[in-house]
Each structure stands twice: as structure tokens, then as C-alpha cells.
Amino acid sequence: MIRIVDAIGPGFESEEEINQEIEKSSKEAIWGIELRADILSKLKQKIHLEELAEKCREHNLMTIITNASFNETILNLADYASIEIDEFEKYKNLDFSRTKLIVSYHNYEETPKKHVLERKYNEIKEISPYIAKIVTKANKYEDNFLIYDLIIKAREEEQEIIGLCMGEKGSVSRIQAPLFGSFLTFACVDKQRATAPGQLTVREMKQIYGLLNVDINKKESLT
């Protein structure tokens, strides 16, 4: 199943605009919404994660809350809670039983060598998250294959993983990674509101998957 997530972060001015984005996403081939709490918290207008999460549920969209100041209340809102591995220590005593934990590693400069990627992956796996997430910047097209190899390794070990590359040379991974077994991929409804370099729009992804004759599962029951 191809799961496409609309990542919501920069480019919004108000909660009303974000609600409109959620409405748009519900009409597209979208599986879920990522609420980038670290970005949304910097908006001039106060954002209420509780109301946004409820809006997602109204439209049967999975909610991923990323980079929040996590507490029990926020964990109750999220279908998935995404935390950087370097930040996990301060949240390790929280009860994650009511959500699905994503522990991530991002490298915004490069894609490290294979042994470094595998070490990071193993560090994440030791935490026993529901999903390991490895995202790096591709400085050459070959970098994508390092991520694909890691996805294959994780799937062989029955570990769910999100793997992709950022940047122009990593755009192809946003299409190909799910075909290798990445749990999901990220897109944006509006190119001006992309949350990472190289991110494609939902429309672009639908067109490409259509040419590849790949079905996209739009919804997944929340019950």
C-alpha cells in the first residue's frame, strides 16, 4: 500500500488556513497529515493541536505529530508521534502505548556511508519504535540506493521503516522508496508549502504512480 502524507509546516498564517489544507487533503489520495509542531508553534496565531487532530479524524486522516514538546496530552492526540533520536532521552519515560512511536534520524547535509546509516538504524531499533525513520540529503543520485538498501534490510528484519532522500537528487526516492517497502512518503498539496527540499506535490505523485500503474490506498480506518 502506498501511503501519502501531507506534511503541514511552513507557509501557513492561521489555524483556519491549516483546516482548509486538511479539507483539501481529504479530497486527495492522502493517507494522513503530519503536523510539524516545531514549525507551527512559531506562527503568530496560536495553533491548537487538539482541534487540528480532531479535524483530521473527522476526515478519517491519520495524524502524525512531529517535533512537539511531548506530554501525555499530545500523545493522546496523535495516531503517530515522531521524535528525533537525539531528543528521545527526555521523553523515554512517557507512556507511548496509546500511539505509534516513530524515532527518526535526519541528515540535512549528506547521505552518510552505508555503515554509518546502519549504525543509526540499529540505534533507533534498540529503542523498539513502531517505525524507524531515516532521512538524508542526496548529493548524488547514487545516494538513493543506500536508502533503498536500508529499507530492504529493515523489512527483512520485520522493522517498519520510513526511508527517503531530500533535495533535487533525492526527489525520485519519494516515489521509489514506498515501492521498496518504506512505510509512507511525504508530499504537499501546494509546492509553496513544501516542508523539505525535493518534496513533490500530491498531484505529481498521483500522476507518476498512475503511469507506473500503482494503486494508491487513500484511506485507512481509524477504528
KETORTI-442256 format. One record per residue (C-alpha): residue in three letters; chain; x, y, z. Coordinates in steps of 0.1 Angstrom, whole numbers, always signed. Layout:
<atom><type>ALA</type><mol>A</mol><x>X</x><y>Y</y><z>Z</z></atom>
...
***
This chain:
<atom><type>MET</type><mol>A</mol><x>+0</x><y>+0</y><z>+0</z></atom>
<atom><type>ILE</type><mol>A</mol><x>+13</x><y>+35</y><z>-9</z></atom>
<atom><type>ARG</type><mol>A</mol><x>+6</x><y>+59</y><z>+20</z></atom>
<atom><type>ILE</type><mol>A</mol><x>+10</x><y>+96</y><z>+11</z></atom>
<atom><type>VAL</type><mol>A</mol><x>+12</x><y>+121</y><z>+40</z></atom>
<atom><type>ASP</type><mol>A</mol><x>+6</x><y>+158</y><z>+36</z></atom>
<atom><type>ALA</type><mol>A</mol><x>+33</x><y>+175</y><z>+57</z></atom>
<atom><type>ILE</type><mol>A</mol><x>+20</x><y>+207</y><z>+72</z></atom>
<atom><type>GLY</type><mol>A</mol><x>+45</x><y>+232</y><z>+84</z></atom>
<atom><type>PRO</type><mol>A</mol><x>+57</x><y>+264</y><z>+67</z></atom>
<atom><type>GLY</type><mol>A</mol><x>+37</x><y>+288</y><z>+46</z></atom>
<atom><type>PHE</type><mol>A</mol><x>+6</x><y>+289</y><z>+68</z></atom>
<atom><type>GLU</type><mol>A</mol><x>-6</x><y>+320</y><z>+86</z></atom>
<atom><type>SER</type><mol>A</mol><x>-35</x><y>+307</y><z>+107</z></atom>
<atom><type>GLU</type><mol>A</mol><x>-53</x><y>+277</y><z>+120</z></atom>
<atom><type>GLU</type><mol>A</mol><x>-81</x><y>+284</y><z>+96</z></atom>
<atom><type>GLU</type><mol>A</mol><x>-57</x><y>+280</y><z>+67</z></atom>
<atom><type>ILE</type><mol>A</mol><x>-45</x><y>+247</y><z>+81</z></atom>
<atom><type>ASN</type><mol>A</mol><x>-81</x><y>+235</y><z>+84</z></atom>
<atom><type>GLN</type><mol>A</mol><x>-86</x><y>+244</y><z>+48</z></atom>
<atom><type>GLU</type><mol>A</mol><x>-55</x><y>+223</y><z>+39</z></atom>
<atom><type>ILE</type><mol>A</mol><x>-68</x><y>+194</y><z>+58</z></atom>
<atom><type>GLU</type><mol>A</mol><x>-101</x><y>+197</y><z>+39</z></atom>
<atom><type>LYS</type><mol>A</mol><x>-81</x><y>+197</y><z>+6</z></atom>
<atom><type>SER</type><mol>A</mol><x>-61</x><y>+167</y><z>+17</z></atom>
<atom><type>SER</type><mol>A</mol><x>-93</x><y>+147</y><z>+24</z></atom>
<atom><type>LYS</type><mol>A</mol><x>-102</x><y>+151</y><z>-12</z></atom>
<atom><type>GLU</type><mol>A</mol><x>-69</x><y>+138</y><z>-25</z></atom>
<atom><type>ALA</type><mol>A</mol><x>-51</x><y>+105</y><z>-23</z></atom>
<atom><type>ILE</type><mol>A</mol><x>-39</x><y>+113</y><z>+12</z></atom>
<atom><type>TRP</type><mol>A</mol><x>-35</x><y>+87</y><z>+40</z></atom>
<atom><type>GLY</type><mol>A</mol><x>-25</x><y>+111</y><z>+67</z></atom>
<atom><type>ILE</type><mol>A</mol><x>-14</x><y>+146</y><z>+79</z></atom>
<atom><type>GLU</type><mol>A</mol><x>+19</x><y>+154</y><z>+95</z></atom>
<atom><type>LEU</type><mol>A</mol><x>+16</x><y>+183</y><z>+119</z></atom>
<atom><type>ARG</type><mol>A</mol><x>+51</x><y>+199</y><z>+123</z></atom>
<atom><type>ALA</type><mol>A</mol><x>+47</x><y>+212</y><z>+158</z></atom>
<atom><type>ASP</type><mol>A</mol><x>+81</x><y>+228</y><z>+158</z></atom>
<atom><type>ILE</type><mol>A</mol><x>+72</x><y>+250</y><z>+128</z></atom>
<atom><type>LEU</type><mol>A</mol><x>+35</x><y>+256</y><z>+137</z></atom>
<atom><type>SER</type><mol>A</mol><x>+44</x><y>+268</y><z>+172</z></atom>
<atom><type>LYS</type><mol>A</mol><x>+63</x><y>+297</y><z>+156</z></atom>
<atom><type>LEU</type><mol>A</mol><x>+32</x><y>+311</y><z>+139</z></atom>
<atom><type>LYS</type><mol>A</mol><x>+19</x><y>+345</y><z>+152</z></atom>
<atom><type>GLN</type><mol>A</mol><x>-15</x><y>+330</y><z>+158</z></atom>
<atom><type>LYS</type><mol>A</mol><x>-17</x><y>+303</y><z>+185</z></atom>
<atom><type>ILE</type><mol>A</mol><x>-23</x><y>+268</y><z>+170</z></atom>
<atom><type>HIS</type><mol>A</mol><x>-44</x><y>+243</y><z>+188</z></atom>
<atom><type>LEU</type><mol>A</mol><x>-31</x><y>+208</y><z>+181</z></atom>
<atom><type>GLU</type><mol>A</mol><x>-62</x><y>+193</y><z>+197</z></atom>
<atom><type>GLU</type><mol>A</mol><x>-85</x><y>+209</y><z>+172</z></atom>
<atom><type>LEU</type><mol>A</mol><x>-63</x><y>+201</y><z>+142</z></atom>
<atom><type>ALA</type><mol>A</mol><x>-61</x><y>+165</y><z>+153</z></atom>
<atom><type>GLU</type><mol>A</mol><x>-98</x><y>+163</y><z>+157</z></atom>
<atom><type>LYS</type><mol>A</mol><x>-102</x><y>+178</y><z>+122</z></atom>
<atom><type>CYS</type><mol>A</mol><x>-80</x><y>+151</y><z>+108</z></atom>
<atom><type>ARG</type><mol>A</mol><x>-101</x><y>+124</y><z>+125</z></atom>
<atom><type>GLU</type><mol>A</mol><x>-133</x><y>+139</y><z>+111</z></atom>
<atom><type>HIS</type><mol>A</mol><x>-119</x><y>+133</y><z>+76</z></atom>
<atom><type>ASN</type><mol>A</mol><x>-105</x><y>+98</y><z>+85</z></atom>
<atom><type>LEU</type><mol>A</mol><x>-69</x><y>+110</y><z>+81</z></atom>
<atom><type>MET</type><mol>A</mol><x>-41</x><y>+96</y><z>+103</z></atom>
<atom><type>THR</type><mol>A</mol><x>-24</x><y>+122</y><z>+124</z></atom>
<atom><type>ILE</type><mol>A</mol><x>+14</x><y>+123</y><z>+128</z></atom>
<atom><type>ILE</type><mol>A</mol><x>+27</x><y>+149</y><z>+153</z></atom>
<atom><type>THR</type><mol>A</mol><x>+64</x><y>+157</y><z>+148</z></atom>
<atom><type>ASN</type><mol>A</mol><x>+89</x><y>+176</y><z>+170</z></atom>
<atom><type>ALA</type><mol>A</mol><x>+64</x><y>+186</y><z>+197</z></atom>
<atom><type>SER</type><mol>A</mol><x>+71</x><y>+192</y><z>+234</z></atom>
<atom><type>PHE</type><mol>A</mol><x>+56</x><y>+159</y><z>+240</z></atom>
<atom><type>ASN</type><mol>A</mol><x>+35</x><y>+151</y><z>+270</z></atom>
<atom><type>GLU</type><mol>A</mol><x>+6</x><y>+127</y><z>+278</z></atom>
<atom><type>THR</type><mol>A</mol><x>-20</x><y>+151</y><z>+263</z></atom>
<atom><type>ILE</type><mol>A</mol><x>-2</x><y>+154</y><z>+230</z></atom>
<atom><type>LEU</type><mol>A</mol><x>+4</x><y>+117</y><z>+228</z></atom>
<atom><type>ASN</type><mol>A</mol><x>-34</x><y>+111</y><z>+232</z></atom>
<atom><type>LEU</type><mol>A</mol><x>-39</x><y>+133</y><z>+201</z></atom>
<atom><type>ALA</type><mol>A</mol><x>-15</x><y>+116</y><z>+178</z></atom>
<atom><type>ASP</type><mol>A</mol><x>-20</x><y>+83</y><z>+159</z></atom>
<atom><type>TYR</type><mol>A</mol><x>+18</x><y>+85</y><z>+154</z></atom>
<atom><type>ALA</type><mol>A</mol><x>+43</x><y>+105</y><z>+174</z></atom>
<atom><type>SER</type><mol>A</mol><x>+76</x><y>+113</y><z>+157</z></atom>
<atom><type>ILE</type><mol>A</mol><x>+107</x><y>+121</y><z>+178</z></atom>
<atom><type>GLU</type><mol>A</mol><x>+143</x><y>+126</y><z>+168</z></atom>
<atom><type>ILE</type><mol>A</mol><x>+167</x><y>+100</y><z>+182</z></atom>
<atom><type>ASP</type><mol>A</mol><x>+188</x><y>+128</y><z>+198</z></atom>
<atom><type>GLU</type><mol>A</mol><x>+157</x><y>+141</y><z>+216</z></atom>
<atom><type>PHE</type><mol>A</mol><x>+143</x><y>+107</y><z>+227</z></atom>
<atom><type>GLU</type><mol>A</mol><x>+161</x><y>+105</y><z>+260</z></atom>
<atom><type>LYS</type><mol>A</mol><x>+140</x><y>+133</y><z>+276</z></atom>
<atom><type>TYR</type><mol>A</mol><x>+107</x><y>+116</y><z>+266</z></atom>
<atom><type>LYS</type><mol>A</mol><x>+116</x><y>+79</y><z>+272</z></atom>
<atom><type>ASN</type><mol>A</mol><x>+95</x><y>+77</y><z>+304</z></atom>
<atom><type>LEU</type><mol>A</mol><x>+63</x><y>+88</y><z>+287</z></atom>
<atom><type>ASP</type><mol>A</mol><x>+37</x><y>+62</y><z>+280</z></atom>
<atom><type>PHE</type><mol>A</mol><x>+36</x><y>+56</y><z>+243</z></atom>
<atom><type>SER</type><mol>A</mol><x>+11</x><y>+27</y><z>+244</z></atom>
<atom><type>ARG</type><mol>A</mol><x>-17</x><y>+49</y><z>+231</z></atom>
<atom><type>THR</type><mol>A</mol><x>+2</x><y>+60</y><z>+200</z></atom>
<atom><type>LYS</type><mol>A</mol><x>+26</x><y>+45</y><z>+175</z></atom>
<atom><type>LEU</type><mol>A</mol><x>+62</x><y>+58</y><z>+180</z></atom>
<atom><type>ILE</type><mol>A</mol><x>+84</x><y>+69</y><z>+152</z></atom>
<atom><type>VAL</type><mol>A</mol><x>+120</x><y>+75</y><z>+161</z></atom>
<atom><type>SER</type><mol>A</mol><x>+140</x><y>+94</y><z>+134</z></atom>
<atom><type>TYR</type><mol>A</mol><x>+174</x><y>+104</y><z>+122</z></atom>
<atom><type>HIS</type><mol>A</mol><x>+178</x><y>+133</y><z>+98</z></atom>
<atom><type>ASN</type><mol>A</mol><x>+209</x><y>+144</y><z>+80</z></atom>
<atom><type>TYR</type><mol>A</mol><x>+204</x><y>+177</y><z>+61</z></atom>
<atom><type>GLU</type><mol>A</mol><x>+239</x><y>+178</y><z>+46</z></atom>
<atom><type>GLU</type><mol>A</mol><x>+246</x><y>+144</y><z>+31</z></atom>
<atom><type>THR</type><mol>A</mol><x>+238</x><y>+107</y><z>+29</z></atom>
<atom><type>PRO</type><mol>A</mol><x>+264</x><y>+90</y><z>+51</z></atom>
<atom><type>LYS</type><mol>A</mol><x>+282</x><y>+58</y><z>+41</z></atom>
<atom><type>LYS</type><mol>A</mol><x>+264</x><y>+25</y><z>+45</z></atom>
<atom><type>HIS</type><mol>A</mol><x>+280</x><y>+15</y><z>+78</z></atom>
<atom><type>VAL</type><mol>A</mol><x>+270</x><y>+49</y><z>+94</z></atom>
<atom><type>LEU</type><mol>A</mol><x>+234</x><y>+46</y><z>+82</z></atom>
<atom><type>GLU</type><mol>A</mol><x>+232</x><y>+10</y><z>+95</z></atom>
<atom><type>ARG</type><mol>A</mol><x>+246</x><y>+22</y><z>+129</z></atom>
<atom><type>LYS</type><mol>A</mol><x>+220</x><y>+49</y><z>+131</z></atom>
<atom><type>TYR</type><mol>A</mol><x>+193</x><y>+24</y><z>+121</z></atom>
<atom><type>ASN</type><mol>A</mol><x>+205</x><y>+0</y><z>+148</z></atom>
<atom><type>GLU</type><mol>A</mol><x>+205</x><y>+27</y><z>+175</z></atom>
<atom><type>ILE</type><mol>A</mol><x>+169</x><y>+35</y><z>+166</z></atom>
<atom><type>LYS</type><mol>A</mol><x>+159</x><y>-1</y><z>+165</z></atom>
<atom><type>GLU</type><mol>A</mol><x>+172</x><y>-6</y><z>+201</z></atom>
<atom><type>ILE</type><mol>A</mol><x>+145</x><y>+18</y><z>+212</z></atom>
<atom><type>SER</type><mol>A</mol><x>+119</x><y>-6</y><z>+197</z></atom>
<atom><type>PRO</type><mol>A</mol><x>+98</x><y>+20</y><z>+179</z></atom>
<atom><type>TYR</type><mol>A</mol><x>+69</x><y>+11</y><z>+157</z></atom>
<atom><type>ILE</type><mol>A</mol><x>+87</x><y>+28</y><z>+129</z></atom>
<atom><type>ALA</type><mol>A</mol><x>+123</x><y>+38</y><z>+123</z></atom>
<atom><type>LYS</type><mol>A</mol><x>+128</x><y>+69</y><z>+101</z></atom>
<atom><type>ILE</type><mol>A</mol><x>+160</x><y>+76</y><z>+82</z></atom>
<atom><type>VAL</type><mol>A</mol><x>+160</x><y>+108</y><z>+60</z></atom>
<atom><type>THR</type><mol>A</mol><x>+192</x><y>+122</y><z>+44</z></atom>
<atom><type>LYS</type><mol>A</mol><x>+201</x><y>+146</y><z>+17</z></atom>
<atom><type>ALA</type><mol>A</mol><x>+211</x><y>+131</y><z>-16</z></atom>
<atom><type>ASN</type><mol>A</mol><x>+241</x><y>+150</y><z>-31</z></atom>
<atom><type>LYS</type><mol>A</mol><x>+243</x><y>+124</y><z>-59</z></atom>
<atom><type>TYR</type><mol>A</mol><x>+217</x><y>+101</y><z>-74</z></atom>
<atom><type>GLU</type><mol>A</mol><x>+235</x><y>+70</y><z>-61</z></atom>
<atom><type>ASP</type><mol>A</mol><x>+227</x><y>+81</y><z>-25</z></atom>
<atom><type>ASN</type><mol>A</mol><x>+191</x><y>+70</y><z>-30</z></atom>
<atom><type>PHE</type><mol>A</mol><x>+203</x><y>+34</y><z>-34</z></atom>
<atom><type>LEU</type><mol>A</mol><x>+219</x><y>+35</y><z>+1</z></atom>
<atom><type>ILE</type><mol>A</mol><x>+185</x><y>+43</y><z>+15</z></atom>
<atom><type>TYR</type><mol>A</mol><x>+168</x><y>+16</y><z>-6</z></atom>
<atom><type>ASP</type><mol>A</mol><x>+192</x><y>-9</y><z>+7</z></atom>
<atom><type>LEU</type><mol>A</mol><x>+185</x><y>+1</y><z>+43</z></atom>
<atom><type>ILE</type><mol>A</mol><x>+147</x><y>-2</y><z>+36</z></atom>
<atom><type>ILE</type><mol>A</mol><x>+152</x><y>-37</y><z>+23</z></atom>
<atom><type>LYS</type><mol>A</mol><x>+173</x><y>-46</y><z>+54</z></atom>
<atom><type>ALA</type><mol>A</mol><x>+147</x><y>-33</y><z>+78</z></atom>
<atom><type>ARG</type><mol>A</mol><x>+118</x><y>-51</y><z>+60</z></atom>
<atom><type>GLU</type><mol>A</mol><x>+138</x><y>-83</y><z>+61</z></atom>
<atom><type>GLU</type><mol>A</mol><x>+141</x><y>-78</y><z>+99</z></atom>
<atom><type>GLU</type><mol>A</mol><x>+103</x><y>-71</y><z>+101</z></atom>
<atom><type>GLN</type><mol>A</mol><x>+110</x><y>-35</y><z>+112</z></atom>
<atom><type>GLU</type><mol>A</mol><x>+87</x><y>-8</y><z>+98</z></atom>
<atom><type>ILE</type><mol>A</mol><x>+108</x><y>+20</y><z>+83</z></atom>
<atom><type>ILE</type><mol>A</mol><x>+104</x><y>+54</y><z>+66</z></atom>
<atom><type>GLY</type><mol>A</mol><x>+133</x><y>+60</y><z>+43</z></atom>
<atom><type>LEU</type><mol>A</mol><x>+139</x><y>+87</y><z>+18</z></atom>
<atom><type>CYS</type><mol>A</mol><x>+163</x><y>+113</y><z>+5</z></atom>
<atom><type>MET</type><mol>A</mol><x>+158</x><y>+151</y><z>+4</z></atom>
<atom><type>GLY</type><mol>A</mol><x>+170</x><y>+175</y><z>-22</z></atom>
<atom><type>GLU</type><mol>A</mol><x>+166</x><y>+176</y><z>-60</z></atom>
<atom><type>LYS</type><mol>A</mol><x>+186</x><y>+144</y><z>-65</z></atom>
<atom><type>GLY</type><mol>A</mol><x>+165</x><y>+127</y><z>-38</z></atom>
<atom><type>SER</type><mol>A</mol><x>+131</x><y>+136</y><z>-53</z></atom>
<atom><type>VAL</type><mol>A</mol><x>+130</x><y>+102</y><z>-70</z></atom>
<atom><type>SER</type><mol>A</mol><x>+132</x><y>+84</y><z>-36</z></atom>
<atom><type>ARG</type><mol>A</mol><x>+98</x><y>+99</y><z>-27</z></atom>
<atom><type>ILE</type><mol>A</mol><x>+83</x><y>+79</y><z>-54</z></atom>
<atom><type>GLN</type><mol>A</mol><x>+105</x><y>+48</y><z>-53</z></atom>
<atom><type>ALA</type><mol>A</mol><x>+111</x><y>+43</y><z>-16</z></atom>
<atom><type>PRO</type><mol>A</mol><x>+75</x><y>+30</y><z>-9</z></atom>
<atom><type>LEU</type><mol>A</mol><x>+80</x><y>+5</y><z>-37</z></atom>
<atom><type>PHE</type><mol>A</mol><x>+109</x><y>-9</y><z>-18</z></atom>
<atom><type>GLY</type><mol>A</mol><x>+89</x><y>-10</y><z>+14</z></atom>
<atom><type>SER</type><mol>A</mol><x>+90</x><y>+24</y><z>+30</z></atom>
<atom><type>PHE</type><mol>A</mol><x>+60</x><y>+27</y><z>+53</z></atom>
<atom><type>LEU</type><mol>A</mol><x>+50</x><y>+61</y><z>+38</z></atom>
<atom><type>THR</type><mol>A</mol><x>+61</x><y>+90</y><z>+17</z></atom>
<atom><type>PHE</type><mol>A</mol><x>+56</x><y>+128</y><z>+22</z></atom>
<atom><type>ALA</type><mol>A</mol><x>+41</x><y>+152</y><z>-3</z></atom>
<atom><type>CYS</type><mol>A</mol><x>+24</x><y>+186</y><z>-3</z></atom>
<atom><type>VAL</type><mol>A</mol><x>-8</x><y>+199</y><z>-18</z></atom>
<atom><type>ASP</type><mol>A</mol><x>+9</x><y>+232</y><z>-27</z></atom>
<atom><type>LYS</type><mol>A</mol><x>+45</x><y>+234</y><z>-38</z></atom>
<atom><type>GLN</type><mol>A</mol><x>+50</x><y>+267</y><z>-20</z></atom>
<atom><type>ARG</type><mol>A</mol><x>+43</x><y>+249</y><z>+13</z></atom>
<atom><type>ALA</type><mol>A</mol><x>+68</x><y>+221</y><z>+10</z></atom>
<atom><type>THR</type><mol>A</mol><x>+84</x><y>+211</y><z>+43</z></atom>
<atom><type>ALA</type><mol>A</mol><x>+116</x><y>+197</y><z>+28</z></atom>
<atom><type>PRO</type><mol>A</mol><x>+137</x><y>+202</y><z>-3</z></atom>
<atom><type>GLY</type><mol>A</mol><x>+127</x><y>+180</y><z>-32</z></atom>
<atom><type>GLN</type><mol>A</mol><x>+92</x><y>+173</y><z>-20</z></atom>
<atom><type>LEU</type><mol>A</mol><x>+67</x><y>+166</y><z>-47</z></atom>
<atom><type>THR</type><mol>A</mol><x>+30</x><y>+177</y><z>-48</z></atom>
<atom><type>VAL</type><mol>A</mol><x>+3</x><y>+151</y><z>-43</z></atom>
<atom><type>ARG</type><mol>A</mol><x>-9</x><y>+157</y><z>-78</z></atom>
<atom><type>GLU</type><mol>A</mol><x>+26</x><y>+150</y><z>-92</z></atom>
<atom><type>MET</type><mol>A</mol><x>+29</x><y>+118</y><z>-72</z></atom>
<atom><type>LYS</type><mol>A</mol><x>-6</x><y>+106</y><z>-83</z></atom>
<atom><type>GLN</type><mol>A</mol><x>+4</x><y>+112</y><z>-119</z></atom>
<atom><type>ILE</type><mol>A</mol><x>+36</x><y>+93</y><z>-116</z></atom>
<atom><type>TYR</type><mol>A</mol><x>+21</x><y>+64</y><z>-97</z></atom>
<atom><type>GLY</type><mol>A</mol><x>-7</x><y>+63</y><z>-124</z></atom>
<atom><type>LEU</type><mol>A</mol><x>+19</x><y>+60</y><z>-151</z></atom>
<atom><type>LEU</type><mol>A</mol><x>+35</x><y>+31</y><z>-131</z></atom>
<atom><type>ASN</type><mol>A</mol><x>+1</x><y>+15</y><z>-127</z></atom>
<atom><type>VAL</type><mol>A</mol><x>+5</x><y>+16</y><z>-89</z></atom>
<atom><type>ASP</type><mol>A</mol><x>-27</x><y>+19</y><z>-69</z></atom>
<atom><type>ILE</type><mol>A</mol><x>-28</x><y>+44</y><z>-40</z></atom>
<atom><type>ASN</type><mol>A</mol><x>-48</x><y>+35</y><z>-10</z></atom>
<atom><type>LYS</type><mol>A</mol><x>-64</x><y>+68</y><z>+0</z></atom>
<atom><type>LYS</type><mol>A</mol><x>-79</x><y>+59</y><z>+34</z></atom>
<atom><type>GLU</type><mol>A</mol><x>-73</x><y>+36</y><z>+63</z></atom>
<atom><type>SER</type><mol>A</mol><x>-99</x><y>+30</y><z>+90</z></atom>
<atom><type>LEU</type><mol>A</mol><x>-91</x><y>+47</y><z>+123</z></atom>
<atom><type>THR</type><mol>A</mol><x>-110</x><y>+21</y><z>+142</z></atom>
***
